[in-house]
Structure formats: C-alpha cells, structure tokens
Amino acid sequence: MPDPGTIDLPLAARVVDVVVENHRTKTFTLNMSLPGARPGQFVMVWLPGKDEKPISLMGADPVQLTVAAVGPFTGAMHSLRPGDRVWLRGPFGNGFSLEGNRVVLAGGGYGVAPLHFLARQVVARGVHVTAIVGARTRSDVLFEDRFRALGVETVIVTDDGSHGRRGLATDPLAEMLEDSSKRPDHVYACGPEPMLETVKSLCMKHGVPAQISWARVMRCAMGICGTCDRGGWLVCRDGPVERV
Ligand SMILES: Cc1cc2nc3c(=O)[nH]c(=O)nc-3n(C[C@H](O)[C@H](O)[C@H](O)COP(=O)(O)OP(=O)(O)OC[C@H]3O[C@@H](n4cnc5c(N)ncnc54)[C@H](O)[C@@H]3O)c2cc1C
C-alpha cells in the first residue's frame, strides 16, 4: 500500500516552466512540491483523454519532470506550456538511499534525470561523485551542463563517439571498478535495461554495492495490476530501485 505521504488520487498541478534539454527531452517544473520524496521515486502523470504514465522525479520541491518524447503520451507532454495543467499521483517506489563516500552515477537516456536529483543530495554531503552520461549520439546527450555545474566529475560516452568517448556507459564504469585507486564504494544506475544488466553483473563481480533503478511498463503503480512484474519482483512496489 502507498505510504501516508503518497497522493492516491490524481491532484492537479500547473506547469510553471519548460526547459528544452535536447532535441527530444524537456524538463517541466510544476507548482507542486513533494518535499519528502526521494530521488529514484516516480509519479504517475495523467493527461485526461491521453494516458497516465510513470515519470521519475528530477526534483521534488518543486516537482520537476524530465521527459523524453518517445510516443503518444510523452509527445502530448511536450506540447504543454506554462499555465497548462497536469494531474499527478505519487510519489511511488522505494527510491535511492544515500550511501558511499566515493560514488559513481551511471545513466543512459532519461535515466540521467533521477541521477541528477540524487547527485544534488550526494554532493551536498561532500561525497566524491563521478557521473557517467551515456547516449547514442551527441544530440542525445542529456544534462552534461547540469552535472558540470554541480562540480561533479562528468564522463560523456556516446555509441558513435560524436561527443565524449566512444562506447557504452558501462565501459568507464568497468575501468573504474578494475582500478583499485579509482574504484567507487557505491554505484547508482538508471537507464536502458541492457545497460543496467551489465552494471549489475560488473558490480557483483567486483563486490561493489549498487542501487539500480529499473523501468518497466506499468499501469497501477500500487502493486495490483502486475504489469511491471520482473520474475515476482514488482518494479512499482518492490522497486524501482534494486539493491545489488
Ligand atoms: C519507474 C519509471 C520511471 C520513468 N521515468 C521516466 C522519466 O523520468 N522520463 C521519461 O521520459 N520516461 C520515463 N519513464 C518511461 C515512460 O513512462 C514511458 O516511456 C512511457 O511509456 C512513454 O509513453 P508514450 O505513450 O509516450 O510512449 P509508448 O508508446 O508507451 O512507448 C514508446 C516506446 O518506448 C517503449 N517503452 C515504454 N515504456 C518503457 C519502459 N518503461 N521501459 C522500456 N521501454 C519502454 C515502448 O515499448 C515503445 O517502444 C519511466 C518509466 C518507469 C517505469
């Protein structure tokens, strides 16, 4: 069941600001706050007549959502302007716990957004942070400036080498895990599933604890419908963050 701080029924909020992050991604700031919400938690966003979909919190006070336009719902979100209304319920899921003194955040695609929310909290604790931002190509890179503005060591990796180093986000992570002078004591990851599977096996191989945030198609977000089942583990109720 949702905890008492969770909004069960959709509440209306207004868009107050829209920032274009890259050619397919926008960040929406709303006139709503969820002060107790943690990085890694998500909200269900409802656009009446369109759909209701899970979106991670990029910020909680005020609520900020970073949305990649990949289909009908996210495309409709991209047409929102300041003053328009959206409806939210949540926050849902377990979220990340703040651990480690030398941490790596590995993100791909929109998965970078909740990691930036996490980075802001981790940096405030004086922890050494390296952010790995993975993308297909230069125009897909997300939040490079936002991470650098936090003073975080930022490693950009693109599949085609058009920006940063060429390869996968897991390549620099593997190198850091191999090198005892650079090895993190905690890894956080959010992104496409194949990337997360690699992060999981690398961290298990090197005995480094990790928190991995999985994204699955979901409907209810409350552990009832079973749409987000991963072999008996419900992403909405038991996750989205898995501890490894
Ligand atoms: C916990 C959680 C947090 C999320 N946070 C964000 C976020 O912060 N920003 C954001 O832009 N999106 C996020 N998503 C993904 C977003 O909810 C989906 O992409 C949503 O389905 C988009 O709806 P659509 O109608 O635009 O596209 P759809 O038509 O539903 O999907 C377009 C394409 O993406 C694929 N797809 C959809 N959802 C997923 C998924 N969860 N995993 C893998 N492939 C998928 C579909 O199979 C299809 O090929 C999150 C999903 C989850 C479960």
PDBQT file of the ligand as one rigid body, heavy atoms in Angstrom, charges set to zero:
ROOT
HETATM    1  C1  LIG A 301       9.577   3.950 -12.908  1.00  0.00    +0.000 C 
HETATM    2  C2  LIG A 301       9.608   4.619 -14.261  1.00  0.00    +0.000 A 
HETATM    3  C3  LIG A 301      10.141   5.893 -14.376  1.00  0.00    +0.000 A 
HETATM    4  C4  LIG A 301      10.165   6.531 -15.633  1.00  0.00    +0.000 A 
HETATM    5  N1  LIG A 301      10.682   7.787 -15.695  1.00  0.00    +0.000 NA
HETATM    6  C5  LIG A 301      10.691   8.442 -16.876  1.00  0.00    +0.000 A 
HETATM    7  C6  LIG A 301      11.231   9.758 -16.964  1.00  0.00    +0.000 A 
HETATM    8  O1  LIG A 301      11.697  10.341 -15.982  1.00  0.00    +0.000 OA
HETATM    9  N2  LIG A 301      11.213  10.357 -18.171  1.00  0.00    +0.000 N 
HETATM   10  C7  LIG A 301      10.720   9.741 -19.285  1.00  0.00    +0.000 A 
HETATM   11  O2  LIG A 301      10.751  10.353 -20.362  1.00  0.00    +0.000 OA
HETATM   12  N3  LIG A 301      10.206   8.485 -19.251  1.00  0.00    +0.000 NA
HETATM   13  C8  LIG A 301      10.176   7.829 -18.073  1.00  0.00    +0.000 A 
HETATM   14  N4  LIG A 301       9.655   6.559 -18.000  1.00  0.00    +0.000 N 
HETATM   15  C9  LIG A 301       9.203   5.891 -19.226  1.00  0.00    +0.000 C 
HETATM   16  C10 LIG A 301       7.834   6.340 -19.656  1.00  0.00    +0.000 C 
HETATM   17  O3  LIG A 301       6.876   6.105 -18.640  1.00  0.00    +0.000 OA
HETATM   18  C11 LIG A 301       7.487   5.501 -20.915  1.00  0.00    +0.000 C 
HETATM   19  O4  LIG A 301       8.447   5.731 -21.924  1.00  0.00    +0.000 OA
HETATM   20  C12 LIG A 301       6.076   5.769 -21.412  1.00  0.00    +0.000 C 
HETATM   21  O5  LIG A 301       5.546   4.542 -21.853  1.00  0.00    +0.000 OA
HETATM   22  C13 LIG A 301       6.025   6.718 -22.588  1.00  0.00    +0.000 C 
HETATM   23  O6  LIG A 301       4.687   6.771 -23.060  1.00  0.00    +0.000 OA
HETATM   24  P1  LIG A 301       4.371   7.110 -24.573  1.00  0.00    +0.000 P 
HETATM   25  O7  LIG A 301       2.909   6.944 -24.782  1.00  0.00    +0.000 OA
HETATM   26  O8  LIG A 301       4.962   8.432 -24.889  1.00  0.00    +0.000 OA
HETATM   27  O9  LIG A 301       5.191   6.043 -25.404  1.00  0.00    +0.000 OA
HETATM   28  P2  LIG A 301       4.873   4.481 -25.567  1.00  0.00    +0.000 P 
HETATM   29  O10 LIG A 301       4.138   4.289 -26.850  1.00  0.00    +0.000 OA
HETATM   30  O11 LIG A 301       4.273   3.939 -24.303  1.00  0.00    +0.000 OA
HETATM   31  O12 LIG A 301       6.336   3.920 -25.659  1.00  0.00    +0.000 OA
HETATM   32  C14 LIG A 301       7.218   4.268 -26.716  1.00  0.00    +0.000 C 
HETATM   33  C15 LIG A 301       8.276   3.197 -26.812  1.00  0.00    +0.000 C 
HETATM   34  O13 LIG A 301       9.021   3.074 -25.566  1.00  0.00    +0.000 OA
HETATM   35  C16 LIG A 301       8.909   1.728 -25.082  1.00  0.00    +0.000 C 
HETATM   36  N5  LIG A 301       8.756   1.807 -23.611  1.00  0.00    +0.000 N 
HETATM   37  C17 LIG A 301       7.759   2.395 -22.948  1.00  0.00    +0.000 A 
HETATM   38  N6  LIG A 301       7.938   2.328 -21.617  1.00  0.00    +0.000 NA
HETATM   39  C18 LIG A 301       9.090   1.668 -21.441  1.00  0.00    +0.000 A 
HETATM   40  C19 LIG A 301       9.811   1.264 -20.304  1.00  0.00    +0.000 A 
HETATM   41  N7  LIG A 301       9.386   1.544 -19.067  1.00  0.00    +0.000 N 
HETATM   42  N8  LIG A 301      10.958   0.594 -20.490  1.00  0.00    +0.000 NA
HETATM   43  C20 LIG A 301      11.399   0.304 -21.719  1.00  0.00    +0.000 A 
HETATM   44  N9  LIG A 301      10.768   0.668 -22.854  1.00  0.00    +0.000 NA
HETATM   45  C21 LIG A 301       9.619   1.330 -22.715  1.00  0.00    +0.000 A 
HETATM   46  C22 LIG A 301       7.678   1.139 -25.715  1.00  0.00    +0.000 C 
HETATM   47  O14 LIG A 301       7.774  -0.274 -25.815  1.00  0.00    +0.000 OA
HETATM   48  C23 LIG A 301       7.676   1.796 -27.085  1.00  0.00    +0.000 C 
HETATM   49  O15 LIG A 301       8.574   1.132 -27.939  1.00  0.00    +0.000 OA
HETATM   50  C24 LIG A 301       9.646   5.884 -16.765  1.00  0.00    +0.000 A 
HETATM   51  C25 LIG A 301       9.116   4.594 -16.656  1.00  0.00    +0.000 A 
HETATM   52  C26 LIG A 301       9.098   3.967 -15.415  1.00  0.00    +0.000 A 
HETATM   53  C27 LIG A 301       8.515   2.597 -15.286  1.00  0.00    +0.000 C 
ENDROOT
TORSDOF 0
